Structure formats: structure tokens, C-alpha cells
Amino acid sequence: MSVTISNQTYYRTTEVCEMIGVSRSTLLRWFKSGILKDASHRDRRGWRLFTQGDIKRIKDEANRMK
């Protein structure tokens, strides 16, 4: 479920994975290996939050790797 903070919509890791068609472990592996820059926003629990721009960047990178 997306979260709205200061009129900005953020999506959680699971939602992003569903949108771009990769597993959660793949996405986290990309962050860990430096293929993708990690999320710049986190909620109070430390969970990653992604904007539409972040999702586009991740999707573009995923398509480039396929």
C-alpha cells in the first residue's frame, strides 16, 4: 500500500517489485552490489520508500539488463 507524505506518494519495496516484475531478493541484490542506487527515503521503521521517479529509474535499469 502506497504512503503519501507531504503530497508525495511513496511505494514500498514489494509494490515496486510487482510494478517492475522482479523479485524482492533481486532488487535488494542490485542495491547491495551497487547496480542501483539505494532508496533515498525511508519510513520511521527504516523501510525503503520509492517515488515514481525512483520506480522509473529502476524499471529502466531492469529493462537494460534483460
HUNORKA-V248346 format. One record per residue. N is the residue number from 1. RES is the residue in one letter. SS is DSSP state (helix for helix, strand for strand, loop for the rest). OMEGA is omega in degrees with one decimal (NA if undefined). BURIAL is 1 if it has 24 or more other ideal C-beta (glycine too) atoms within 12 Angstrom, else 0. Layout:
# HUNORKA-V248346
<<N:RES:SS:OMEGA:BURIAL> <N:RES:SS:OMEGA:BURIAL>>
This chain:
# HUNORKA-V248346
<<1:M:loop:-179.1:0> <2:S:loop:-178.4:0> <3:V:strand:176.6:0> <4:T:strand:178.7:0> <5:I:strand:-179.4:0> <6:S:loop:178.4:0> <7:N:loop:176.4:0> <8:Q:strand:178.8:0> <9:T:strand:178.7:0> <10:Y:strand:-179.9:1> <11:Y:strand:-179.8:1> <12:R:strand:-174.9:1> <13:T:helix:-178.4:1> <14:T:helix:178.7:0> <15:E:helix:-179.9:1> <16:V:helix:179.6:1> <17:C:helix:177.8:1> <18:E:helix:-178.2:0> <19:M:helix:-175.1:0> <20:I:helix:174.8:1> <21:G:loop:174.1:0> <22:V:loop:179.0:1> <23:S:loop:178.4:0> <24:R:helix:-179.3:0> <25:S:helix:177.1:0> <26:T:helix:-179.6:0> <27:L:helix:-179.7:1> <28:L:helix:176.4:0> <29:R:helix:177.7:0> <30:W:helix:177.4:1> <31:F:helix:-176.1:1> <32:K:helix:-177.6:0> <33:S:helix:178.8:0> <34:G:loop:176.9:0> <35:I:loop:177.2:0> <36:L:loop:173.1:1> <37:K:loop:-178.6:0> <38:D:loop:-179.1:0> <39:A:loop:-179.2:1> <40:S:loop:-179.0:0> <41:H:strand:176.1:0> <42:R:strand:176.7:0> <43:D:loop:-175.1:0> <44:R:loop:177.4:0> <45:R:loop:-178.8:0> <46:G:loop:179.4:0> <47:W:loop:180.0:0> <48:R:strand:174.7:1> <49:L:strand:-175.3:1> <50:F:strand:174.9:1> <51:T:loop:175.2:1> <52:Q:helix:178.5:0> <53:G:helix:176.7:0> <54:D:helix:-178.3:1> <55:I:helix:178.2:1> <56:K:helix:179.6:0> <57:R:helix:179.5:0> <58:I:helix:179.3:1> <59:K:helix:178.5:1> <60:D:helix:179.5:0> <61:E:helix:179.0:0> <62:A:helix:178.9:0> <63:N:helix:178.9:0> <64:R:helix:-177.8:0> <65:M:helix:-176.8:0> <66:K:loop:NA:0>>
